[in-house]
Amino acid sequence: MPIITNLDVMLVKRKMSSKELADRIGITVSNLSILKSGKAKAIRFSTLEAICKELDCKPADILDYIPNEDGLTKE
């Protein structure tokens, strides 16, 4: 998938655990893990906003776009 998350990096920078972030933004640790692993197919803007607020960052700090070499998205 060409969109990857850098949540682990940002959590380390903020010295915050996944459980702490999940509790603060009101989602389960399991759902946060899905976001961190890149297995999520979508993210709500409200969840993205809550993550950015708690981590004091911008969406671009936790999301990267890496195109496939062939330029096609693999589903």
PDB file of N, CA, C, O and CB in Angstrom:
ATOM      1  N   MET A   1       0.853  -1.184   0.000  1.00  0.00           N
ATOM      2  CA  MET A   1       0.000   0.000   0.000  1.00  0.00           C
ATOM      3  C   MET A   1       0.891   1.237   0.000  1.00  0.00           C
ATOM      4  O   MET A   1       1.845   1.310   0.775  1.00  0.00           O
ATOM      5  CB  MET A   1      -0.966   0.004   1.230  1.00  0.00           C
ATOM      6  N   PRO A   2       0.600   2.186  -0.838  1.00  0.00           N
ATOM      7  CA  PRO A   2       1.471   3.351  -0.954  1.00  0.00           C
ATOM      8  C   PRO A   2       1.389   4.341   0.209  1.00  0.00           C
ATOM      9  O   PRO A   2       2.239   5.225   0.307  1.00  0.00           O
ATOM     10  CB  PRO A   2       1.154   4.063  -2.207  1.00  0.00           C
ATOM     11  N   ILE A   3       0.400   4.222   1.087  1.00  0.00           N
ATOM     12  CA  ILE A   3       0.320   5.096   2.260  1.00  0.00           C
ATOM     13  C   ILE A   3       0.851   4.323   3.462  1.00  0.00           C
ATOM     14  O   ILE A   3       0.342   3.251   3.789  1.00  0.00           O
ATOM     15  CB  ILE A   3      -1.153   5.591   2.511  1.00  0.00           C
ATOM     16  N   ILE A   4       1.865   4.861   4.111  1.00  0.00           N
ATOM     17  CA  ILE A   4       2.404   4.214   5.306  1.00  0.00           C
ATOM     18  C   ILE A   4       2.293   5.171   6.489  1.00  0.00           C
ATOM     19  O   ILE A   4       2.258   6.390   6.321  1.00  0.00           O
ATOM     20  CB  ILE A   4       3.883   3.778   5.088  1.00  0.00           C
ATOM     21  N   THR A   5       2.238   4.596   7.676  1.00  0.00           N
ATOM     22  CA  THR A   5       2.144   5.422   8.877  1.00  0.00           C
ATOM     23  C   THR A   5       3.460   5.395   9.640  1.00  0.00           C
ATOM     24  O   THR A   5       4.182   4.398   9.642  1.00  0.00           O
ATOM     25  CB  THR A   5       0.993   4.943   9.779  1.00  0.00           C
ATOM     26  N   ASN A   6       3.743   6.494  10.273  1.00  0.00           N
ATOM     27  CA  ASN A   6       4.933   6.629  11.110  1.00  0.00           C
ATOM     28  C   ASN A   6       4.529   6.839  12.567  1.00  0.00           C
ATOM     29  O   ASN A   6       5.197   7.562  13.306  1.00  0.00           O
ATOM     30  CB  ASN A   6       5.815   7.798  10.621  1.00  0.00           C
ATOM     31  N   LEU A   7       3.436   6.203  12.971  1.00  0.00           N
ATOM     32  CA  LEU A   7       2.953   6.391  14.337  1.00  0.00           C
ATOM     33  C   LEU A   7       3.966   5.918  15.370  1.00  0.00           C
ATOM     34  O   LEU A   7       4.142   6.565  16.403  1.00  0.00           O
ATOM     35  CB  LEU A   7       1.639   5.656  14.532  1.00  0.00           C
ATOM     36  N   ASP A   8       4.635   4.799  15.107  1.00  0.00           N
ATOM     37  CA  ASP A   8       5.621   4.293  16.068  1.00  0.00           C
ATOM     38  C   ASP A   8       6.727   5.312  16.316  1.00  0.00           C
ATOM     39  O   ASP A   8       7.140   5.529  17.455  1.00  0.00           O
ATOM     40  CB  ASP A   8       6.227   2.979  15.569  1.00  0.00           C
ATOM     41  N   VAL A   9       7.198   5.928  15.247  1.00  0.00           N
ATOM     42  CA  VAL A   9       8.262   6.933  15.368  1.00  0.00           C
ATOM     43  C   VAL A   9       7.784   8.112  16.212  1.00  0.00           C
ATOM     44  O   VAL A   9       8.497   8.581  17.100  1.00  0.00           O
ATOM     45  CB  VAL A   9       8.714   7.423  13.969  1.00  0.00           C
ATOM     46  N   MET A  10       6.573   8.584  15.927  1.00  0.00           N
ATOM     47  CA  MET A  10       6.040   9.732  16.658  1.00  0.00           C
ATOM     48  C   MET A  10       5.769   9.382  18.121  1.00  0.00           C
ATOM     49  O   MET A  10       5.975  10.217  19.002  1.00  0.00           O
ATOM     50  CB  MET A  10       4.757  10.234  15.993  1.00  0.00           C
ATOM     51  N   LEU A  11       5.312   8.162  18.389  1.00  0.00           N
ATOM     52  CA  LEU A  11       5.086   7.744  19.776  1.00  0.00           C
ATOM     53  C   LEU A  11       6.398   7.738  20.559  1.00  0.00           C
ATOM     54  O   LEU A  11       6.436   8.161  21.714  1.00  0.00           O
ATOM     55  CB  LEU A  11       4.433   6.347  19.821  1.00  0.00           C
ATOM     56  N   VAL A  12       7.468   7.261  19.933  1.00  0.00           N
ATOM     57  CA  VAL A  12       8.778   7.264  20.595  1.00  0.00           C
ATOM     58  C   VAL A  12       9.228   8.696  20.858  1.00  0.00           C
ATOM     59  O   VAL A  12       9.710   9.009  21.947  1.00  0.00           O
ATOM     60  CB  VAL A  12       9.830   6.520  19.736  1.00  0.00           C
ATOM     61  N   LYS A  13       9.071   9.569  19.858  1.00  0.00           N
ATOM     62  CA  LYS A  13       9.469  10.972  20.031  1.00  0.00           C
ATOM     63  C   LYS A  13       8.710  11.639  21.173  1.00  0.00           C
ATOM     64  O   LYS A  13       9.259  12.476  21.889  1.00  0.00           O
ATOM     65  CB  LYS A  13       9.239  11.749  18.737  1.00  0.00           C
ATOM     66  N   ARG A  14       7.445  11.261  21.335  1.00  0.00           N
ATOM     67  CA  ARG A  14       6.601  11.873  22.376  1.00  0.00           C
ATOM     68  C   ARG A  14       6.637  11.096  23.690  1.00  0.00           C
ATOM     69  O   ARG A  14       5.980  11.469  24.662  1.00  0.00           O
ATOM     70  CB  ARG A  14       5.161  11.972  21.888  1.00  0.00           C
ATOM     71  N   LYS A  15       7.422  10.000  23.707  1.00  0.00           N
ATOM     72  CA  LYS A  15       7.548   9.156  24.902  1.00  0.00           C
ATOM     73  C   LYS A  15       6.173   8.726  25.412  1.00  0.00           C
ATOM     74  O   LYS A  15       5.852   8.856  26.593  1.00  0.00           O
ATOM     75  CB  LYS A  15       8.316   9.904  26.014  1.00  0.00           C
ATOM     76  N   MET A  16       5.376   8.212  24.477  1.00  0.00           N
ATOM     77  CA  MET A  16       4.007   7.806  24.782  1.00  0.00           C
ATOM     78  C   MET A  16       3.808   6.366  24.319  1.00  0.00           C
ATOM     79  O   MET A  16       4.314   5.967  23.270  1.00  0.00           O
ATOM     80  CB  MET A  16       2.971   8.758  24.103  1.00  0.00           C
ATOM     81  N   SER A  17       3.073   5.594  25.105  1.00  0.00           N
ATOM     82  CA  SER A  17       2.773   4.214  24.721  1.00  0.00           C
ATOM     83  C   SER A  17       1.545   4.178  23.818  1.00  0.00           C
ATOM     84  O   SER A  17       0.755   5.121  23.775  1.00  0.00           O
ATOM     85  CB  SER A  17       2.549   3.332  25.973  1.00  0.00           C
ATOM     86  N   SER A  18       1.404   3.080  23.106  1.00  0.00           N
ATOM     87  CA  SER A  18       0.218   2.894  22.263  1.00  0.00           C
ATOM     88  C   SER A  18      -1.042   2.908  23.111  1.00  0.00           C
ATOM     89  O   SER A  18      -2.051   3.493  22.717  1.00  0.00           O
ATOM     90  CB  SER A  18       0.310   1.576  21.473  1.00  0.00           C
ATOM     91  N   LYS A  19      -0.991   2.266  24.276  1.00  0.00           N
ATOM     92  CA  LYS A  19      -2.160   2.225  25.157  1.00  0.00           C
ATOM     93  C   LYS A  19      -2.541   3.624  25.614  1.00  0.00           C
ATOM     94  O   LYS A  19      -3.721   3.972  25.645  1.00  0.00           O
ATOM     95  CB  LYS A  19      -1.889   1.328  26.373  1.00  0.00           C
ATOM     96  N   GLU A  20      -1.553   4.417  25.966  1.00  0.00           N
ATOM     97  CA  GLU A  20      -1.827   5.784  26.414  1.00  0.00           C
ATOM     98  C   GLU A  20      -2.489   6.600  25.299  1.00  0.00           C
ATOM     99  O   GLU A  20      -3.467   7.308  25.541  1.00  0.00           O
ATOM    100  CB  GLU A  20      -0.524   6.470  26.875  1.00  0.00           C
ATOM    101  N   LEU A  21      -1.956   6.500  24.081  1.00  0.00           N
ATOM    102  CA  LEU A  21      -2.550   7.236  22.963  1.00  0.00           C
ATOM    103  C   LEU A  21      -3.965   6.741  22.689  1.00  0.00           C
ATOM    104  O   LEU A  21      -4.884   7.541  22.517  1.00  0.00           O
ATOM    105  CB  LEU A  21      -1.683   7.094  21.697  1.00  0.00           C
ATOM    106  N   ALA A  22      -4.139   5.430  22.648  1.00  0.00           N
ATOM    107  CA  ALA A  22      -5.469   4.864  22.389  1.00  0.00           C
ATOM    108  C   ALA A  22      -6.477   5.353  23.424  1.00  0.00           C
ATOM    109  O   ALA A  22      -7.593   5.737  23.076  1.00  0.00           O
ATOM    110  CB  ALA A  22      -5.411   3.324  22.393  1.00  0.00           C
ATOM    111  N   ASP A  23      -6.083   5.338  24.693  1.00  0.00           N
ATOM    112  CA  ASP A  23      -6.974   5.814  25.758  1.00  0.00           C
ATOM    113  C   ASP A  23      -7.316   7.288  25.577  1.00  0.00           C
ATOM    114  O   ASP A  23      -8.465   7.691  25.758  1.00  0.00           O
ATOM    115  CB  ASP A  23      -6.330   5.593  27.132  1.00  0.00           C
ATOM    116  N   ARG A  24      -6.327   8.080  25.223  1.00  0.00           N
ATOM    117  CA  ARG A  24      -6.539   9.527  25.083  1.00  0.00           C
ATOM    118  C   ARG A  24      -7.446   9.887  23.911  1.00  0.00           C
ATOM    119  O   ARG A  24      -8.182  10.873  23.973  1.00  0.00           O
ATOM    120  CB  ARG A  24      -5.211  10.224  24.915  1.00  0.00           C
ATOM    121  N   ILE A  25      -7.396   9.085  22.837  1.00  0.00           N
ATOM    122  CA  ILE A  25      -8.200   9.427  21.658  1.00  0.00           C
ATOM    123  C   ILE A  25      -9.484   8.609  21.562  1.00  0.00           C
ATOM    124  O   ILE A  25     -10.292   8.817  20.657  1.00  0.00           O
ATOM    125  CB  ILE A  25      -7.381   9.226  20.401  1.00  0.00           C
ATOM    126  N   GLY A  26      -9.666   7.685  22.492  1.00  0.00           N
ATOM    127  CA  GLY A  26     -10.923   6.949  22.553  1.00  0.00           C
ATOM    128  C   GLY A  26     -11.088   5.820  21.554  1.00  0.00           C
ATOM    129  O   GLY A  26     -12.198   5.553  21.093  1.00  0.00           O
ATOM    130  N   ILE A  27      -9.983   5.149  21.213  1.00  0.00           N
ATOM    131  CA  ILE A  27     -10.081   3.953  20.375  1.00  0.00           C
ATOM    132  C   ILE A  27      -9.394   2.806  21.107  1.00  0.00           C
ATOM    133  O   ILE A  27      -8.677   3.022  22.084  1.00  0.00           O
ATOM    134  CB  ILE A  27      -9.438   4.188  18.960  1.00  0.00           C
ATOM    135  N   THR A  28      -9.616   1.592  20.630  1.00  0.00           N
ATOM    136  CA  THR A  28      -8.987   0.442  21.267  1.00  0.00           C
ATOM    137  C   THR A  28      -7.528   0.336  20.834  1.00  0.00           C
ATOM    138  O   THR A  28      -7.137   0.850  19.786  1.00  0.00           O
ATOM    139  CB  THR A  28      -9.749  -0.855  20.924  1.00  0.00           C
ATOM    140  N   VAL A  29      -6.742  -0.332  21.652  1.00  0.00           N
ATOM    141  CA  VAL A  29      -5.345  -0.579  21.298  1.00  0.00           C
ATOM    142  C   VAL A  29      -5.289  -1.414  20.017  1.00  0.00           C
ATOM    143  O   VAL A  29      -4.394  -1.232  19.193  1.00  0.00           O
ATOM    144  CB  VAL A  29      -4.594  -1.299  22.461  1.00  0.00           C
ATOM    145  N   SER A  30      -6.242  -2.325  19.854  1.00  0.00           N
ATOM    146  CA  SER A  30      -6.296  -3.153  18.636  1.00  0.00           C
ATOM    147  C   SER A  30      -6.484  -2.298  17.389  1.00  0.00           C
ATOM    148  O   SER A  30      -5.813  -2.510  16.379  1.00  0.00           O
ATOM    149  CB  SER A  30      -7.434  -4.179  18.737  1.00  0.00           C
ATOM    150  N   ASN A  31      -7.395  -1.333  17.460  1.00  0.00           N
ATOM    151  CA  ASN A  31      -7.610  -0.457  16.302  1.00  0.00           C
ATOM    152  C   ASN A  31      -6.398   0.421  16.036  1.00  0.00           C
ATOM    153  O   ASN A  31      -6.060   0.673  14.880  1.00  0.00           O
ATOM    154  CB  ASN A  31      -8.843   0.416  16.516  1.00  0.00           C
ATOM    155  N   LEU A  32      -5.744   0.887  17.086  1.00  0.00           N
ATOM    156  CA  LEU A  32      -4.527   1.677  16.902  1.00  0.00           C
ATOM    157  C   LEU A  32      -3.439   0.817  16.266  1.00  0.00           C
ATOM    158  O   LEU A  32      -2.688   1.288  15.412  1.00  0.00           O
ATOM    159  CB  LEU A  32      -4.040   2.257  18.253  1.00  0.00           C
ATOM    160  N   SER A  33      -3.357  -0.431  16.680  1.00  0.00           N
ATOM    161  CA  SER A  33      -2.377  -1.353  16.111  1.00  0.00           C
ATOM    162  C   SER A  33      -2.608  -1.559  14.617  1.00  0.00           C
ATOM    163  O   SER A  33      -1.654  -1.644  13.843  1.00  0.00           O
ATOM    164  CB  SER A  33      -2.430  -2.696  16.838  1.00  0.00           C
ATOM    165  N   ILE A  34      -3.875  -1.639  14.214  1.00  0.00           N
ATOM    166  CA  ILE A  34      -4.206  -1.775  12.789  1.00  0.00           C
ATOM    167  C   ILE A  34      -3.738  -0.541  12.021  1.00  0.00           C
ATOM    168  O   ILE A  34      -3.204  -0.658  10.918  1.00  0.00           O
ATOM    169  CB  ILE A  34      -5.733  -1.982  12.596  1.00  0.00           C
ATOM    170  N   LEU A  35      -3.936   0.628  12.601  1.00  0.00           N
ATOM    171  CA  LEU A  35      -3.458   1.862  11.959  1.00  0.00           C
ATOM    172  C   LEU A  35      -1.936   1.859  11.854  1.00  0.00           C
ATOM    173  O   LEU A  35      -1.380   2.198  10.809  1.00  0.00           O
ATOM    174  CB  LEU A  35      -3.933   3.104  12.745  1.00  0.00           C
ATOM    175  N   LYS A  36      -1.264   1.475  12.944  1.00  0.00           N
ATOM    176  CA  LYS A  36       0.198   1.480  12.969  1.00  0.00           C
ATOM    177  C   LYS A  36       0.797   0.493  11.979  1.00  0.00           C
ATOM    178  O   LYS A  36       1.848   0.755  11.394  1.00  0.00           O
ATOM    179  CB  LYS A  36       0.692   1.165  14.362  1.00  0.00           C
ATOM    180  N   SER A  37       0.132  -0.640  11.790  1.00  0.00           N
ATOM    181  CA  SER A  37       0.675  -1.686  10.920  1.00  0.00           C
ATOM    182  C   SER A  37       0.443  -1.411   9.437  1.00  0.00           C
ATOM    183  O   SER A  37       1.032  -2.071   8.581  1.00  0.00           O
ATOM    184  CB  SER A  37       0.066  -3.015  11.281  1.00  0.00           C
ATOM    185  N   GLY A  38      -0.413  -0.441   9.136  1.00  0.00           N
ATOM    186  CA  GLY A  38      -0.711  -0.138   7.742  1.00  0.00           C
ATOM    187  C   GLY A  38      -1.792  -1.022   7.154  1.00  0.00           C
ATOM    188  O   GLY A  38      -2.039  -0.982   5.949  1.00  0.00           O
ATOM    189  N   LYS A  39      -2.442  -1.820   7.992  1.00  0.00           N
ATOM    190  CA  LYS A  39      -3.490  -2.724   7.508  1.00  0.00           C
ATOM    191  C   LYS A  39      -4.848  -2.039   7.389  1.00  0.00           C
ATOM    192  O   LYS A  39      -5.782  -2.613   6.828  1.00  0.00           O
ATOM    193  CB  LYS A  39      -3.607  -3.918   8.432  1.00  0.00           C
ATOM    194  N   ALA A  40      -4.966  -0.834   7.903  1.00  0.00           N
ATOM    195  CA  ALA A  40      -6.242  -0.111   7.836  1.00  0.00           C
ATOM    196  C   ALA A  40      -6.514   0.313   6.395  1.00  0.00           C
ATOM    197  O   ALA A  40      -5.606   0.749   5.687  1.00  0.00           O
ATOM    198  CB  ALA A  40      -6.229   1.130   8.777  1.00  0.00           C
ATOM    199  N   LYS A  41      -7.755   0.183   5.973  1.00  0.00           N
ATOM    200  CA  LYS A  41      -8.154   0.614   4.633  1.00  0.00           C
ATOM    201  C   LYS A  41      -8.567   2.080   4.626  1.00  0.00           C
ATOM    202  O   LYS A  41      -8.589   2.719   3.574  1.00  0.00           O
ATOM    203  CB  LYS A  41      -9.299  -0.254   4.113  1.00  0.00           C
ATOM    204  N   ALA A  42      -8.896   2.614   5.804  1.00  0.00           N
ATOM    205  CA  ALA A  42      -9.357   4.003   5.902  1.00  0.00           C
ATOM    206  C   ALA A  42      -9.135   4.497   7.326  1.00  0.00           C
ATOM    207  O   ALA A  42      -8.945   3.709   8.253  1.00  0.00           O
ATOM    208  CB  ALA A  42     -10.863   4.131   5.500  1.00  0.00           C
ATOM    209  N   ILE A  43      -9.163   5.809   7.477  1.00  0.00           N
ATOM    210  CA  ILE A  43      -9.104   6.428   8.797  1.00  0.00           C
ATOM    211  C   ILE A  43     -10.073   7.605   8.781  1.00  0.00           C
ATOM    212  O   ILE A  43     -10.112   8.375   7.821  1.00  0.00           O
ATOM    213  CB  ILE A  43      -7.636   6.887   9.166  1.00  0.00           C
ATOM    214  N   ARG A  44     -10.838   7.736   9.830  1.00  0.00           N
ATOM    215  CA  ARG A  44     -11.762   8.871   9.933  1.00  0.00           C
ATOM    216  C   ARG A  44     -10.958  10.138  10.195  1.00  0.00           C
ATOM    217  O   ARG A  44      -9.949  10.120  10.900  1.00  0.00           O
ATOM    218  CB  ARG A  44     -12.819   8.642  11.065  1.00  0.00           C
ATOM    219  N   PHE A  45     -11.423  11.229   9.616  1.00  0.00           N
ATOM    220  CA  PHE A  45     -10.756  12.504   9.873  1.00  0.00           C
ATOM    221  C   PHE A  45     -10.790  12.838  11.357  1.00  0.00           C
ATOM    222  O   PHE A  45      -9.846  13.438  11.871  1.00  0.00           O
ATOM    223  CB  PHE A  45     -11.411  13.630   9.062  1.00  0.00           C
ATOM    224  N   SER A  46     -11.848  12.466  12.052  1.00  0.00           N
ATOM    225  CA  SER A  46     -11.933  12.752  13.488  1.00  0.00           C
ATOM    226  C   SER A  46     -10.859  11.986  14.257  1.00  0.00           C
ATOM    227  O   SER A  46     -10.305  12.504  15.227  1.00  0.00           O
ATOM    228  CB  SER A  46     -13.331  12.393  14.029  1.00  0.00           C
ATOM    229  N   THR A  47     -10.560  10.756  13.831  1.00  0.00           N
ATOM    230  CA  THR A  47      -9.496   9.972  14.476  1.00  0.00           C
ATOM    231  C   THR A  47      -8.136  10.571  14.154  1.00  0.00           C
ATOM    232  O   THR A  47      -7.286  10.701  15.035  1.00  0.00           O
ATOM    233  CB  THR A  47      -9.549   8.493  14.023  1.00  0.00           C
ATOM    234  N   LEU A  48      -7.928  10.934  12.897  1.00  0.00           N
ATOM    235  CA  LEU A  48      -6.669  11.560  12.492  1.00  0.00           C
ATOM    236  C   LEU A  48      -6.456  12.865  13.249  1.00  0.00           C
ATOM    237  O   LEU A  48      -5.350  13.154  13.706  1.00  0.00           O
ATOM    238  CB  LEU A  48      -6.653  11.815  10.973  1.00  0.00           C
ATOM    239  N   GLU A  49      -7.517  13.647  13.378  1.00  0.00           N
ATOM    240  CA  GLU A  49      -7.431  14.904  14.120  1.00  0.00           C
ATOM    241  C   GLU A  49      -7.065  14.650  15.580  1.00  0.00           C
ATOM    242  O   GLU A  49      -6.221  15.351  16.139  1.00  0.00           O
ATOM    243  CB  GLU A  49      -8.758  15.669  14.034  1.00  0.00           C
ATOM    244  N   ALA A  50      -7.692  13.655  16.199  1.00  0.00           N
ATOM    245  CA  ALA A  50      -7.413  13.343  17.603  1.00  0.00           C
ATOM    246  C   ALA A  50      -5.970  12.884  17.792  1.00  0.00           C
ATOM    247  O   ALA A  50      -5.316  13.269  18.761  1.00  0.00           O
ATOM    248  CB  ALA A  50      -8.376  12.265  18.112  1.00  0.00           C
ATOM    249  N   ILE A  51      -5.475  12.063  16.870  1.00  0.00           N
ATOM    250  CA  ILE A  51      -4.086  11.602  16.943  1.00  0.00           C
ATOM    251  C   ILE A  51      -3.141  12.792  16.839  1.00  0.00           C
ATOM    252  O   ILE A  51      -2.217  12.928  17.640  1.00  0.00           O
ATOM    253  CB  ILE A  51      -3.786  10.572  15.823  1.00  0.00           C
ATOM    254  N   CYS A  52      -3.373  13.648  15.856  1.00  0.00           N
ATOM    255  CA  CYS A  52      -2.505  14.816  15.663  1.00  0.00           C
ATOM    256  C   CYS A  52      -2.550  15.752  16.870  1.00  0.00           C
ATOM    257  O   CYS A  52      -1.526  16.314  17.260  1.00  0.00           O
ATOM    258  CB  CYS A  52      -2.915  15.580  14.397  1.00  0.00           C
ATOM    259  N   LYS A  53      -3.713  15.917  17.450  1.00  0.00           N
ATOM    260  CA  LYS A  53      -3.844  16.779  18.628  1.00  0.00           C
ATOM    261  C   LYS A  53      -3.033  16.216  19.792  1.00  0.00           C
ATOM    262  O   LYS A  53      -2.287  16.947  20.443  1.00  0.00           O
ATOM    263  CB  LYS A  53      -5.327  16.927  19.033  1.00  0.00           C
ATOM    264  N   GLU A  54      -3.180  14.917  20.052  1.00  0.00           N
ATOM    265  CA  GLU A  54      -2.478  14.302  21.184  1.00  0.00           C
ATOM    266  C   GLU A  54      -0.971  14.226  20.974  1.00  0.00           C
ATOM    267  O   GLU A  54      -0.203  14.352  21.927  1.00  0.00           O
ATOM    268  CB  GLU A  54      -3.020  12.913  21.432  1.00  0.00           C
ATOM    269  N   LEU A  55      -0.545  14.021  19.730  1.00  0.00           N
ATOM    270  CA  LEU A  55       0.886  13.912  19.442  1.00  0.00           C
ATOM    271  C   LEU A  55       1.506  15.250  19.049  1.00  0.00           C
ATOM    272  O   LEU A  55       2.705  15.330  18.779  1.00  0.00           O
ATOM    273  CB  LEU A  55       1.114  12.903  18.337  1.00  0.00           C
ATOM    274  N   ASP A  56       0.680  16.303  19.018  1.00  0.00           N
ATOM    275  CA  ASP A  56       1.139  17.639  18.643  1.00  0.00           C
ATOM    276  C   ASP A  56       1.909  17.589  17.320  1.00  0.00           C
ATOM    277  O   ASP A  56       3.074  17.977  17.236  1.00  0.00           O
ATOM    278  CB  ASP A  56       2.024  18.239  19.758  1.00  0.00           C
ATOM    279  N   CYS A  57       1.214  17.099  16.297  1.00  0.00           N
ATOM    280  CA  CYS A  57       1.848  16.952  14.991  1.00  0.00           C
ATOM    281  C   CYS A  57       0.840  17.240  13.890  1.00  0.00           C
ATOM    282  O   CYS A  57      -0.339  17.485  14.148  1.00  0.00           O
ATOM    283  CB  CYS A  57       2.440  15.537  14.824  1.00  0.00           C
ATOM    284  N   LYS A  58       1.328  17.206  12.663  1.00  0.00           N
ATOM    285  CA  LYS A  58       0.486  17.375  11.478  1.00  0.00           C
ATOM    286  C   LYS A  58       0.284  16.000  10.843  1.00  0.00           C
ATOM    287  O   LYS A  58       1.083  15.093  11.075  1.00  0.00           O
ATOM    288  CB  LYS A  58       1.130  18.386  10.453  1.00  0.00           C
ATOM    289  N   PRO A  59      -0.779  15.833  10.042  1.00  0.00           N
ATOM    290  CA  PRO A  59      -0.966  14.545   9.364  1.00  0.00           C
ATOM    291  C   PRO A  59       0.279  14.101   8.578  1.00  0.00           C
ATOM    292  O   PRO A  59       0.595  12.912   8.536  1.00  0.00           O
ATOM    293  CB  PRO A  59      -2.161  14.632   8.421  1.00  0.00           C
ATOM    294  N   ALA A  60       0.972  15.045   7.966  1.00  0.00           N
ATOM    295  CA  ALA A  60       2.166  14.701   7.186  1.00  0.00           C
ATOM    296  C   ALA A  60       3.291  14.146   8.055  1.00  0.00           C
ATOM    297  O   ALA A  60       4.199  13.490   7.544  1.00  0.00           O
ATOM    298  CB  ALA A  60       2.663  15.923   6.435  1.00  0.00           C
ATOM    299  N   ASP A  61       3.241  14.400   9.362  1.00  0.00           N
ATOM    300  CA  ASP A  61       4.254  13.858  10.267  1.00  0.00           C
ATOM    301  C   ASP A  61       4.049  12.368  10.529  1.00  0.00           C
ATOM    302  O   ASP A  61       4.990  11.664  10.898  1.00  0.00           O
ATOM    303  CB  ASP A  61       4.237  14.618  11.584  1.00  0.00           C
ATOM    304  N   ILE A  62       2.821  11.889  10.340  1.00  0.00           N
ATOM    305  CA  ILE A  62       2.540  10.484  10.643  1.00  0.00           C
ATOM    306  C   ILE A  62       2.110   9.669   9.425  1.00  0.00           C
ATOM    307  O   ILE A  62       1.980   8.448   9.516  1.00  0.00           O
ATOM    308  CB  ILE A  62       1.471  10.402  11.692  1.00  0.00           C
ATOM    309  N   LEU A  63       1.889  10.323   8.295  1.00  0.00           N
ATOM    310  CA  LEU A  63       1.504   9.624   7.068  1.00  0.00           C
ATOM    311  C   LEU A  63       2.495   9.942   5.956  1.00  0.00           C
ATOM    312  O   LEU A  63       2.889  11.094   5.775  1.00  0.00           O
ATOM    313  CB  LEU A  63       0.069  10.013   6.640  1.00  0.00           C
ATOM    314  N   ASP A  64       2.893   8.915   5.214  1.00  0.00           N
ATOM    315  CA  ASP A  64       3.776   9.081   4.060  1.00  0.00           C
ATOM    316  C   ASP A  64       3.148   8.413   2.852  1.00  0.00           C
ATOM    317  O   ASP A  64       2.464   7.397   2.972  1.00  0.00           O
ATOM    318  CB  ASP A  64       5.182   8.492   4.341  1.00  0.00           C
ATOM    319  N   TYR A  65       3.387   8.991   1.693  1.00  0.00           N
ATOM    320  CA  TYR A  65       2.945   8.394   0.433  1.00  0.00           C
ATOM    321  C   TYR A  65       4.167   7.863  -0.292  1.00  0.00           C
ATOM    322  O   TYR A  65       5.064   8.623  -0.657  1.00  0.00           O
ATOM    323  CB  TYR A  65       2.170   9.426  -0.451  1.00  0.00           C
ATOM    324  N   ILE A  66       4.196   6.559  -0.499  1.00  0.00           N
ATOM    325  CA  ILE A  66       5.288   5.914  -1.218  1.00  0.00           C
ATOM    326  C   ILE A  66       4.671   5.189  -2.412  1.00  0.00           C
ATOM    327  O   ILE A  66       4.099   4.112  -2.241  1.00  0.00           O
ATOM    328  CB  ILE A  66       6.097   4.921  -0.288  1.00  0.00           C
ATOM    329  N   PRO A  67       4.773   5.753  -3.616  1.00  0.00           N
ATOM    330  CA  PRO A  67       4.152   5.097  -4.777  1.00  0.00           C
ATOM    331  C   PRO A  67       4.837   3.769  -5.102  1.00  0.00           C
ATOM    332  O   PRO A  67       6.039   3.604  -4.898  1.00  0.00           O
ATOM    333  CB  PRO A  67       4.203   6.022  -6.003  1.00  0.00           C
ATOM    334  N   ASN A  68       4.041   2.830  -5.613  1.00  0.00           N
ATOM    335  CA  ASN A  68       4.606   1.569  -6.091  1.00  0.00           C
ATOM    336  C   ASN A  68       5.468   1.873  -7.306  1.00  0.00           C
ATOM    337  O   ASN A  68       5.244   2.860  -8.006  1.00  0.00           O
ATOM    338  CB  ASN A  68       3.484   0.529  -6.440  1.00  0.00           C
ATOM    339  N   GLU A  69       6.450   1.022  -7.552  1.00  0.00           N
ATOM    340  CA  GLU A  69       7.350   1.252  -8.682  1.00  0.00           C
ATOM    341  C   GLU A  69       6.612   1.276 -10.015  1.00  0.00           C
ATOM    342  O   GLU A  69       6.987   2.019 -10.922  1.00  0.00           O
ATOM    343  CB  GLU A  69       8.422   0.184  -8.714  1.00  0.00           C
ATOM    344  N   ASP A  70       5.558   0.461 -10.136  1.00  0.00           N
ATOM    345  CA  ASP A  70       4.811   0.424 -11.396  1.00  0.00           C
ATOM    346  C   ASP A  70       3.736   1.500 -11.459  1.00  0.00           C
ATOM    347  O   ASP A  70       3.050   1.642 -12.472  1.00  0.00           O
ATOM    348  CB  ASP A  70       4.176  -0.940 -11.586  1.00  0.00           C
ATOM    349  N   GLY A  71       3.591   2.260 -10.373  1.00  0.00           N
ATOM    350  CA  GLY A  71       2.619   3.336 -10.347  1.00  0.00           C
ATOM    351  C   GLY A  71       1.197   2.889 -10.081  1.00  0.00           C
ATOM    352  O   GLY A  71       0.283   3.712 -10.050  1.00  0.00           O
ATOM    353  N   LEU A  72       0.998   1.589  -9.889  1.00  0.00           N
ATOM    354  CA  LEU A  72      -0.339   1.054  -9.655  1.00  0.00           C
ATOM    355  C   LEU A  72      -0.550   0.757  -8.178  1.00  0.00           C
ATOM    356  O   LEU A  72       0.377   0.356  -7.474  1.00  0.00           O
ATOM    357  CB  LEU A  72      -0.565  -0.211 -10.485  1.00  0.00           C
ATOM    358  N   THR A  73      -1.768   0.958  -7.724  1.00  0.00           N
ATOM    359  CA  THR A  73      -2.115   0.625  -6.351  1.00  0.00           C
ATOM    360  C   THR A  73      -2.521  -0.835  -6.297  1.00  0.00           C
ATOM    361  O   THR A  73      -3.370  -1.280  -7.069  1.00  0.00           O
ATOM    362  CB  THR A  73      -3.250   1.539  -5.816  1.00  0.00           C
ATOM    363  N   LYS A  74      -1.917  -1.577  -5.388  1.00  0.00           N
ATOM    364  CA  LYS A  74      -2.263  -2.991  -5.232  1.00  0.00           C
ATOM    365  C   LYS A  74      -3.275  -3.121  -4.115  1.00  0.00           C
ATOM    366  O   LYS A  74      -3.051  -2.623  -3.012  1.00  0.00           O
ATOM    367  CB  LYS A  74      -1.003  -3.857  -4.939  1.00  0.00           C
ATOM    368  N   GLU A  75      -4.366  -3.772  -4.380  1.00  0.00           N
ATOM    369  CA  GLU A  75      -5.441  -3.948  -3.393  1.00  0.00           C
ATOM    370  C   GLU A  75      -5.317  -5.291  -2.733  1.00  0.00           C
ATOM    371  O   GLU A  75      -6.127  -5.632  -1.871  1.00  0.00           O
ATOM    372  CB  GLU A  75      -6.823  -3.808  -4.044  1.00  0.00           C
TER     373      GLU A  75
END
